Amino acid sequence: MSQIRINKINDQIRRELGEIVRGLKDSRIPLMTSVTGVETTGDLRYAKVFVSVMGGEDVQKKALDGLKSAAGYMRRELGQKIDLRYTPELLFAIDHSIENGAHINKILHEIDKK
């Protein structure tokens, strides 16, 4: 499968999962949880889903646990929304890029004050 097609599928999965995550009713998953990226394998059997969770490390761990427990439901919903031969198994990972960006922004703001 071409890389362009996989990139399109990754983007579509990211959008759909973002909507599904917003609709989850798990108290472990904060409202400020967003799907920031998806990387699927070439055979579309697995998808690594990167999520950004605002909060400390304990909040992020609880959110990951909640997402992992809802993975079957999310996979089923995804299969109904996207027409693929295989609906990928979802593997979740925390994306720290937004936190890192906020930290860098804070440092730059402090430097600017001086």
Summary of the structure (lengths in Angstrom):
residues: 114
radius of gyration: 16.0
end to end distance: 52.6
largest distance: 57.2
contacts: 306
relative contact order: 0.17
helix: 54%
strand: 19%
